[in-house]
């Protein structure tokens, strides 16, 4: 399937190639429903491929923790897991949001009013006191320094990935915080327990070397509560090393 | 000598310590690129040392530290994996290794593991040159233009290899009804 209304034709108008290069789609392509359907399908598969490369790379290189002083031992895990992101998130957010993580499998806020208010309030308070230890990840320059993507937008598509407990989500990006000029549409995998629906406003953060968000907010209320903190913290993240 | 020339790379600091020019995150990334390129587990430490050595040699030659150390290290690691294949005339079959690991961890099997196995076996079937650009693009997250510049090949060649590789992996996934 190629779009050739503007006479360009060729590789650049191929949906898969557009996904591979991450190029901005021309208006003619965006107006072509068939092209966009193929583009979404390709984006979903490529997102899955990214995720799997990360998992396979990790599985093939992971050292056994019980033998830290020896030469690397054969890895024993290929199951998707979020141990490091969770550990990082837990360290950044403190006790108040830890409950939300346990309940929501991640930083899912905004589905229930109580959780939103409580956690957003904690973030706002900590922003005042400039304490990243209780501000949550969006108030942590260290966390944001290690994020390759921080963006918000509208969920336009969700598809379950059989057998993985995850779903592939397509996000129409309305604002990309990092990078400041990112793709207008991105696709990623996320635990089904996140419960994201089409039309929902979300804000996500994806770490380097990862294809899966380890932090997300759902709902304009939750996002609005955290947005000022994010905007305030981002400049510091630019001068903070990712360690 | 490295201390004076080191500067912050995109993926983290270049350590001022001459003994370890790669930080922990960069080392993990290098190991993964090597492994995805088919370098056997037993040879991964040597591969990481090779990358360190290249970085130190670069500094010793008086050249400026790479602007993006993580990207530079990923490309060097991918080239090392290619060299490994030529020298050893063999490569680790990722699918076989993952299958053995899966038996260790999940004797009863698991769908997620099957998906990883399908992708790993797909990687095994790719020509080395395609697998190299695929890993650099979708694991190391390098832009197409950077891959072309670093490998010294035309951008169109990178695109073509990526297109062929991704198409093959997609076809394999759907043929196997994994997705």
Interface residues (C-beta under 8 A of the other chain):
Chain A: X11 X14 X16 X17 X20 X21 X22 X42 X45 X46 X48 X49 X50 X52 X53 X54 X55 X56 X57 X58 X59 X60 X61 X71 X72 X74 X75 X76 X77 X78 X79 X80 X148 X161 X162 X163 X164 X165 X208 X209 X241 X242 X243
Chain B: X8 X11 X12 X13 X23 X24 X25 X28 X29 X31 X32 X33 X34 X35 X36 X41 X44 X45 X94 X97 X98 X101 X102 X104 X105 X106 X110 X111 X112 X113 X114 X115 X116 X119 X120 X123 X134 X135 X137 X138 X139 X141 X143 X144 X159 X162 X163 X166 X167 X169 X170 X173 X179
